[in-house]
Amino acid sequence: MSDKACWTEKEEEAFLLYLLDHKSEAGDGANFTNPVWQGVALHLQPLLQRGGAKVAKSCKNKWTNVCTTCCESKY
């Protein structure tokens, strides 16, 4: 079993900037495709400091958490 992904502030920033740069690849509702999640995972590899590697699935889960947190904080 692999280690759980542990996100640093630097990784979160790089993650969000990558998605911002690729926003045209998102459909309605900011639904990114699998190639985008694979790309961001590769982009984050050099930044890994602790925990498991960020793979496409963990990046997609992180995005879901970010969207949920942002929506909840509006109300």
Protein Blocks (a to p, Z undefined) as FASTA:
>chain_A
ZZdddddfklmmmmmmmmmmmmmmpcehiiacfklmmmmmmmmmmmpmgdjdddfklmmm
mmmmmmmmmmmmmZZ
